[in-house]
Amino acid sequence: MELFDFVVVGGGITGLSAANRLSEAGQVLVVTKEALAESNTSYAQGGIAVAMGGDEDVALHLEDTITAGDGLVERDAAALLVSAGPERVDELLRFGTAFDRGAAGELERTREGAHSLNRILHAQGDATGREIARALLARVRGLKNVELREWTTTVDLVVEDGSVVGVTLLERDRALTEVRAKAILLASGGAGQIYSDTTNPAVATGDGIAMAYRAGAAVEDMEFYQFHPTAFAMEGAPRYLMSEALRGEGALMRNARGERFMPAVHPQAELAPRDVVARAITRESLDGPVSLDMRHVQKDLKARFPGISAFLAGYGLELARDLIPVRPAAHYLMGGVKTDLAGRTTLPGLFAAGEAACTGVHGANRLASNSLLEGLVFGVEAAGAMVGRGTGMRARNSGKALSVDRSPLTASADESAEAVERWIARLRELMWRDAGLLRDAAGLRRAQAELRAMRETMPAGTARRAIEARNLHTLAEVMVASALGREESRGAHFRLDFPDKWPVARHSVMQQGRLWFEQGSLPAEAEDRELQSLAHS
Ligand SMILES: Cc1cc2nc3c(=O)[nH]c(=O)nc-3n(C[C@H](O)[C@H](O)[C@H](O)COP(=O)(O)OP(=O)(O)OC[C@H]3O[C@@H](n4cnc5c(N)ncnc54)[C@H](O)[C@@H]3O)c2cc1C
């Protein structure tokens, strides 16, 4: 058994920001499932949203975040995000992050969907995440208190007397080890791999959320998965992201007849919130392929979007010359391990931040480019609380409880790698079909029954893919149960059989097989009034 002061699961923007701060207080172990550069963070293209222009800018960023979140944003969390953001981004600049600059040396800012101002910083055109990860990694590598351990899979949390005291790790050589620490941070990212169509890399299997749930922690708002409207859609090609920044720079959406359809759907047209654009594309796609059109944009698009341009060139396409076929794909999990603003979960000793956590900062729908900022801000907040090592989070009020089954963790005999891949593929396809962009009770019940049947053939053993298969299954059951319980349509969660919103916004919470709903901080009517007063202040 090894001992550290702090363990951080994950080496994306959240884990590295936290490790940097934790190193001031003790010995830190950071584990990543693959190479350090392999995380959602490294794939982020468009940029990081930050209000660097003073109080009015911060107030507008808050307003945009709350509006995009469709009544479910926790105001305190969003206020912390937008107000602490500038300081955190200044820190990134001090660590040497090379955001793109104009001729006079000023930071370039672009706009994405549902932002009222140009406030998105970007790097190397469309490689913002890679540049931030590079700078943070260079910083953290230089810290003598931090050990970075790659190709190491966290299997489970070690719980004693109701507190999390360590983790079990599957090391690169396939040995299982136990590491103990005063506090554990889950910075393990999202779970895009739960869907057959996703922009997320292979590491995004929601491990941290699944292990927290198994250990008895509450998870929140798990039915809210953001589907990015514009992932590349060509037979046999990966679902490569066509960044929202393309629309920020003027790209138009066209249906199979070559017509624009977004102006009739939303006043912000192509820059409407993501859920609105994604559903509109899904509807238009029934009549044929939908495309992005930048042929009219007077800009050097290869220079502005070098990564996307290089990817498209591999398929004989050019932004300035061709229509680019797109379709939605699973992109970002708004839900996660339920935490307070300092990353405290419902279990003492366990903290979570970034995409793995749910503070309510994104509500029902994340505002574009707010998640890199979330990792920066809440990673550092969690580190601060870990140093203080407080007790479990304060409980919020709780409502009516529904009972659902828990999935078992142990299963049948070891299976071949191919059988595990087939099992995972089946799960991903059923989630896409029945718990994707458009949902109803019949589909969700079918998914629930199929997932229950799949327990009988759950991959066993300690191979990484078997561990991921079980984690995906745990989360799929939680997501489907939460989606069934939410009999309304809000943000990214759209129920064909319940198209209206509940009059009061409520978070779903699941813990140890029970699902219930808690009132959010912004009831719909109050929210409207607050937004009006903000807009006039
Ligand atoms: C293609 C793409 C483009 C995006 N563009 C943007 C953008 O422009 N702006 C924006 O704000 N957001 C963007 N996002 C979202 C954003 O990148 C993520 O939400 C954010 O980077 C999450 O950071 P994180 O540190 O919480 O998790 P991640 O960066 O995903 O890091 C997770 C880490 O956890 C590790 N891990 C996972 N499971 C285990 C385990 N069992 N054991 C050990 N380690 C584990 C992984 O190896 C990884 O190191 C984009 C996402 C994608 C996929």
The ligand as a MOL file (V3000), in Angstrom:
LIG
                    3D

  0  0  0     0  0            999 V3000
M  V30 BEGIN CTAB
M  V30 COUNTS 53 58 0 0 0
M  V30 BEGIN ATOM
M  V30 1 C -13.9650 17.4790 -29.1220 0
M  V30 2 C -14.2420 18.3350 -27.9170 0
M  V30 3 C -14.2010 19.7160 -28.0250 0
M  V30 4 C -14.4640 20.5170 -26.9070 0
M  V30 5 N -14.3580 21.8750 -27.0400 0
M  V30 6 C -14.5090 22.6440 -25.9200 0
M  V30 7 C -14.2620 24.0600 -25.9920 0
M  V30 8 O -13.9050 24.6090 -27.0390 0
M  V30 9 N -14.4270 24.7780 -24.8390 0
M  V30 10 C -14.8110 24.2200 -23.6630 0
M  V30 11 O -14.9430 24.9290 -22.6550 0
M  V30 12 N -15.0270 22.8820 -23.5880 0
M  V30 13 C -14.8700 22.0910 -24.6750 0
M  V30 14 N -15.0710 20.7420 -24.5820 0
M  V30 15 C -15.4150 20.1680 -23.2620 0
M  V30 16 C -14.1650 20.1800 -22.3730 0
M  V30 17 O -13.0520 19.8110 -23.1460 0
M  V30 18 C -14.3040 19.2330 -21.1960 0
M  V30 19 O -15.5370 19.3790 -20.5680 0
M  V30 20 C -13.2110 19.5080 -20.1710 0
M  V30 21 O -11.9690 19.5180 -20.8120 0
M  V30 22 C -13.2490 18.4750 -19.0600 0
M  V30 23 O -12.0890 18.5990 -18.3040 0
M  V30 24 P -11.8100 17.6220 -17.0930 0
M  V30 25 O -10.4460 17.9500 -16.5940 0
M  V30 26 O -12.9350 17.6790 -16.1360 0
M  V30 27 O -11.8280 16.1500 -17.7540 0
M  V30 28 P -10.9050 15.5720 -18.9330 0
M  V30 29 O -10.1520 16.6100 -19.6340 0
M  V30 30 O -11.7710 14.6910 -19.7650 0
M  V30 31 O -9.8670 14.6630 -18.1530 0
M  V30 32 C -10.2480 13.4310 -17.5930 0
M  V30 33 C -9.0160 12.7250 -17.0800 0
M  V30 34 O -9.4160 11.6410 -16.2560 0
M  V30 35 C -8.6690 10.4950 -16.5740 0
M  V30 36 N -9.4280 9.3150 -16.1930 0
M  V30 37 C -10.7030 8.9830 -16.5080 0
M  V30 38 N -11.0450 7.8240 -15.9180 0
M  V30 39 C -9.9650 7.4170 -15.2070 0
M  V30 40 C -9.6850 6.2770 -14.4040 0
M  V30 41 N -10.5830 5.3080 -14.2060 0
M  V30 42 N -8.4650 6.1850 -13.8400 0
M  V30 43 C -7.5210 7.1380 -14.0480 0
M  V30 44 N -7.7290 8.2290 -14.8010 0
M  V30 45 C -8.9390 8.3620 -15.3750 0
M  V30 46 C -8.4150 10.6130 -18.0640 0
M  V30 47 O -7.3210 9.8030 -18.4230 0
M  V30 48 C -8.1320 12.1120 -18.1600 0
M  V30 49 O -6.7980 12.3620 -17.8210 0
M  V30 50 C -14.8050 19.9230 -25.6710 0
M  V30 51 C -14.8450 18.5370 -25.5660 0
M  V30 52 C -14.5660 17.7380 -26.6620 0
M  V30 53 C -14.6120 16.2540 -26.5180 0
M  V30 END ATOM
M  V30 BEGIN BOND
M  V30 1 1 1 2
M  V30 2 1 2 3
M  V30 3 2 2 52
M  V30 4 2 3 4
M  V30 5 1 4 5
M  V30 6 1 4 50
M  V30 7 2 5 6
M  V30 8 1 6 7
M  V30 9 1 6 13
M  V30 10 2 7 8
M  V30 11 1 7 9
M  V30 12 1 9 10
M  V30 13 2 10 11
M  V30 14 1 10 12
M  V30 15 2 12 13
M  V30 16 1 13 14
M  V30 17 1 14 15
M  V30 18 1 14 50
M  V30 19 1 15 16
M  V30 20 1 16 17
M  V30 21 1 16 18
M  V30 22 1 18 19
M  V30 23 1 18 20
M  V30 24 1 20 21
M  V30 25 1 20 22
M  V30 26 1 22 23
M  V30 27 1 23 24
M  V30 28 2 24 25
M  V30 29 1 24 26
M  V30 30 1 24 27
M  V30 31 1 27 28
M  V30 32 2 28 29
M  V30 33 1 28 30
M  V30 34 1 28 31
M  V30 35 1 31 32
M  V30 36 1 32 33
M  V30 37 1 33 34
M  V30 38 1 33 48
M  V30 39 1 34 35
M  V30 40 1 35 36
M  V30 41 1 35 46
M  V30 42 1 36 37
M  V30 43 1 36 45
M  V30 44 2 37 38
M  V30 45 1 38 39
M  V30 46 1 39 40
M  V30 47 2 39 45
M  V30 48 1 40 41
M  V30 49 2 40 42
M  V30 50 1 42 43
M  V30 51 2 43 44
M  V30 52 1 44 45
M  V30 53 1 46 47
M  V30 54 1 46 48
M  V30 55 1 48 49
M  V30 56 2 50 51
M  V30 57 1 51 52
M  V30 58 1 52 53
M  V30 END BOND
M  V30 END CTAB
M  END
